[in-house]
């Protein structure tokens, strides 16, 4: 199945999710007007979410994103793991 969502984050930033899923996330694209440093970090987060159960819950998904960020020294500006999870949840509904 395919899903998409757009979420306006407090502070005015926009996050957009496009995903393909079955019981797990098969492919995900995270877009928006936020910044990550280093720039190629977004692909690492997307890759790290592939294979995760779509109904794994916000806490597990947030922990996965936080772990990826810590392991790769990713700095998030204008976006949070919580916002990414909420947008994914919206895309699956």
DAVEN-V470641 format. One record per residue. SS is DSSP state (H for helix, E for strand, C for the rest). Layout:
ss=SS
ss=SS
//
This chain:
ss=C
ss=E
ss=E
ss=E
ss=E
ss=E
ss=E
ss=E
ss=C
ss=C
ss=C
ss=C
ss=C
ss=E
ss=E
ss=E
ss=E
ss=E
ss=E
ss=E
ss=E
ss=C
ss=C
ss=E
ss=E
ss=E
ss=E
ss=E
ss=E
ss=E
ss=E
ss=E
ss=C
ss=C
ss=E
ss=E
ss=E
ss=C
ss=C
ss=C
ss=H
ss=H
ss=H
ss=H
ss=H
ss=H
ss=H
ss=H
ss=H
ss=C
ss=C
ss=C
ss=E
ss=C
ss=C
ss=C
ss=C
ss=H
ss=H
ss=H
ss=H
ss=H
ss=H
ss=H
ss=H
ss=H
ss=H
ss=H
ss=H
ss=H
ss=H
ss=H
ss=C
ss=C
ss=E
ss=E
ss=E
ss=C
ss=C
ss=C
ss=H
ss=H
ss=H
ss=H
ss=H
ss=H
ss=H
ss=H
ss=H
ss=H
ss=H
ss=H
ss=C
//
